[in-house]
Amino acid sequence: MQDFINYKNSKITYSDVGKGNTVVLLHGFLENSTMWNDIVDELSIRNRVICIDLLGHGNTDCIGYVHTMNDMAEAVKQVLKSLKIRRSIFIGHSMGGYVALAFAEKFYKNIKGLCLLNSTAQADNEERKELRKRACEMAQKNHEPLIKMSITNLFSENKRLELTKEIEQVRNEALKVTVRGYIAANEGMRLRENKEAVLETIDKKLIIVGKKDPVLNYESIFDEAKRTNTPLINLPNGHMSHLEDKEETIKILKSFIKK
């Protein structure tokens, strides 16, 4: 069941399930808290699990026309402050990882651990920034086709037939993101800076990456893990490890939280 807080005259939606160590789950771009449903069922057996709909996603409002990762981190902080939660383990999928890193930089004392799930501490390269600019232009004219194509491309080719039902569900949730929400988050990601120095300072950390991730270059993430002294676990498929390698991902996350 979701609840919400008022923040800057807008609604920030979250759920709060279970008891124990606090684990904060942050979804990716075009996703929302529903992406974590199966994982919450498992993790909340022994932990308190907080899922937050980030700005412009799910049932959370937009607060501006650009949502920087710092803006999103501030909204997350306000939710945790309202719940009187001081220290948490963060698990961020894709964009959620960028938000978790921004949170760690701003509120280091509130971070108990950080797992980047199909995410990176690196900034966008110039090619990626240009792609984001073009995507924002396309969103204004062809919002629905753009989102449908974007979601399909997150999965490794060998999983697309096997997970047709799951892909359709992800698409349906993604289509709830408005044009404004799409552009605000995409611009925020385009503007973000390299956070490897932040990742390096965190003691309890992990990167989970798919070897066939069409969004993140595996070799680049491998090198990042070495530079930041971060343990890395690779899975065989694409950008959506929580669906493509669900059982293994849950097992890894449970172990990370418990360690």
C-alpha positions in Angstrom: 0.0 0.0 0.0 1.4 3.4 -1.0 1.5 6.6 1.1 2.8 10.0 0.3 4.3 13.2 1.6 3.9 16.8 0.4 7.1 18.3 -0.9 7.4 21.6 -2.7 3.6 21.6 -3.2 3.8 18.2 -4.9 3.1 14.6 -3.9 6.0 12.1 -3.4 4.7 8.6 -3.2 6.3 5.7 -1.4 5.6 2.3 0.3 7.0 1.1 3.6 6.9 -2.7 4.3 8.5 -5.0 6.8 10.8 -4.7 9.8 14.6 -4.8 10.4 17.4 -3.1 8.5 16.1 -0.3 6.3 16.5 -0.9 2.6 15.6 1.8 0.1 14.8 0.7 -3.4 15.1 3.3 -6.2 13.7 2.5 -9.6 15.1 3.5 -13.0 14.0 5.8 -15.8 10.4 5.1 -17.0 9.9 2.7 -14.1 8.2 3.1 -10.8 8.0 1.2 -7.5 6.1 -1.7 -9.1 9.3 -2.9 -10.7 10.3 -4.1 -7.2 7.2 -6.0 -6.3 8.7 -9.5 -6.4 11.9 -8.3 -4.7 10.0 -6.5 -1.9 8.2 -9.7 -1.1 11.5 -11.5 -0.6 13.5 -8.7 1.1 10.7 -7.6 3.5 10.7 -10.9 5.3 13.8 -9.8 7.3 14.1 -6.1 6.4 12.1 -2.8 6.4 11.8 -2.0 2.7 11.1 1.5 1.4 10.1 2.0 -2.3 9.9 5.5 -3.6 8.4 6.8 -6.9 11.0 9.3 -8.1 10.0 12.7 -9.5 7.6 12.5 -12.5 7.3 8.7 -12.2 4.6 6.4 -10.8 2.3 8.4 -8.6 4.8 11.1 -7.8 4.3 14.5 -9.3 6.8 16.6 -11.3 8.3 19.6 -9.4 10.0 21.2 -12.4 11.0 20.9 -16.1 14.4 19.5 -15.3 14.7 16.9 -12.5 18.4 16.7 -11.6 19.7 13.7 -9.7 20.2 16.1 -6.7 16.5 17.1 -7.0 15.5 13.5 -6.8 17.9 12.8 -3.9 16.4 15.7 -2.0 12.9 14.2 -2.5 14.1 10.8 -1.2 15.7 12.5 1.8 12.4 14.2 2.7 10.6 10.8 2.6 13.1 9.2 4.9 13.1 12.2 7.2 9.3 12.0 7.5 9.7 8.3 8.4 12.4 9.2 10.9 14.9 6.8 9.2 18.5 7.8 9.7 20.6 5.2 7.9 19.7 2.9 5.0 21.1 0.5 2.5 20.3 1.8 -1.0 19.7 -0.3 -4.1 19.3 1.7 -7.2 18.4 0.4 -10.7 19.8 2.4 -13.6 18.7 6.0 -13.0 17.9 5.0 -9.4 21.6 4.3 -9.0 22.5 7.8 -10.1 20.0 9.2 -7.6 21.5 7.0 -4.8 25.0 8.3 -5.6 23.7 11.9 -5.5 22.1 11.1 -2.1 25.4 9.5 -0.9 27.3 12.7 -1.9 24.8 15.0 -0.1 23.9 12.8 2.9 26.9 10.6 3.4 26.1 9.8 7.1 22.7 8.4 6.0 24.2 5.7 3.7 24.8 2.3 5.2 25.5 0.6 1.9 24.9 1.1 -1.8 24.3 -1.4 -4.6 24.2 -0.2 -8.2 22.0 -2.5 -10.2 22.5 -2.1 -13.9 23.9 1.3 -13.1 27.1 3.3 -13.1 28.9 6.1 -11.3 30.2 7.5 -14.6 28.6 10.5 -16.4 27.2 10.2 -19.9 29.7 10.4 -22.7 29.1 12.9 -25.5 27.4 10.4 -27.7 25.0 9.4 -25.0 24.3 13.1 -24.2 23.4 13.7 -27.8 21.1 10.7 -27.9 19.3 12.0 -24.8 18.8 15.4 -26.5 17.3 13.7 -29.6 15.1 11.5 -27.4 13.7 14.6 -25.7 12.8 16.1 -29.1 11.2 12.8 -30.2 9.2 12.6 -26.9 7.3 15.8 -27.8 6.2 14.3 -31.1 6.1 10.5 -30.8 5.9 9.9 -27.0 4.2 6.5 -27.1 6.2 4.8 -29.9 9.5 6.1 -28.4 8.7 4.6 -25.0 7.6 1.3 -26.4 10.9 1.0 -28.4 13.0 2.1 -25.5 11.6 -0.5 -23.2 12.1 -3.4 -25.7 15.7 -2.3 -26.2 16.5 -2.7 -22.5 16.3 -6.5 -22.7 18.9 -8.8 -24.2 17.7 -10.3 -27.5 17.5 -13.9 -26.3 15.1 -12.8 -23.5 12.7 -10.8 -25.5 10.5 -13.8 -26.6 10.7 -15.5 -23.2 9.6 -12.4 -21.3 6.9 -11.0 -23.6 4.4 -10.7 -20.8 6.9 -9.0 -18.4 8.0 -6.6 -21.2 4.4 -5.6 -21.8 3.9 -4.9 -18.1 7.0 -2.7 -18.1 5.8 -0.8 -21.2 2.4 -0.2 -19.6 4.0 1.3 -16.5 6.4 3.4 -18.6 3.6 4.9 -20.6 2.2 6.4 -17.4 5.2 8.8 -17.5 4.1 12.1 -19.1 6.1 13.9 -21.7 7.1 16.5 -19.1 8.3 13.7 -16.7 10.2 12.0 -19.5 12.1 15.2 -20.5 12.7 16.3 -17.0 14.4 13.1 -15.9 16.3 12.6 -19.2 17.7 16.1 -18.9 18.6 15.4 -15.3 20.6 12.3 -16.4 22.2 14.2 -19.2 23.5 16.9 -16.8 24.8 14.5 -14.1 28.5 14.4 -13.2 30.9 11.6 -12.6 30.4 10.2 -9.1 33.2 7.6 -9.0 34.9 9.5 -6.1 31.7 9.2 -4.1 31.4 5.5 -4.8 35.0 5.0 -3.8 34.4 6.4 -0.3 31.5 4.0 0.5 32.6 0.9 2.5 29.7 -1.5 1.8 29.0 -1.4 -2.0 28.4 -3.6 -5.0 27.8 -3.3 -8.7 25.6 -5.8 -10.6 25.9 -5.7 -14.3 24.5 -7.7 -17.3 27.1 -8.9 -19.7 24.7 -8.2 -22.6 23.5 -4.9 -21.3 22.6 -2.8 -24.4 22.7 0.5 -22.3 25.9 0.1 -20.3 29.2 -1.1 -21.7 30.3 -4.1 -19.7 34.0 -3.5 -20.1 33.5 0.1 -19.0 31.7 -1.0 -15.8 34.4 -3.6 -15.2 37.0 -0.9 -15.3 34.9 1.4 -13.1 34.6 -1.3 -10.5 38.4 -1.7 -10.4 39.0 2.1 -10.2 36.6 2.5 -7.3 37.5 -0.8 -5.5 33.9 -2.0 -5.8 33.0 -5.7 -5.9 31.3 -6.5 -9.2 28.9 -9.4 -10.0 28.1 -10.0 -13.7 24.9 -11.7 -14.9 24.4 -13.2 -18.3 21.7 -10.9 -19.8 20.7 -7.3 -20.3 19.7 -4.1 -18.5 16.8 -5.6 -16.6 18.5 -8.1 -14.3 15.5 -8.0 -11.9 13.4 -9.7 -14.6 16.0 -11.4 -16.9 17.9 -13.0 -14.0 15.3 -12.6 -11.2 16.1 -15.4 -8.9 19.9 -14.8 -9.0 19.4 -11.1 -8.5 17.2 -11.6 -5.4 19.8 -14.0 -4.0 22.6 -11.5 -4.6 20.7 -8.7 -3.0 19.8 -10.7 0.1 23.4 -11.6 0.5 24.6 -8.0 0.1 22.1 -6.7 2.7 22.9 -9.4 5.2 26.7 -9.1 4.8 
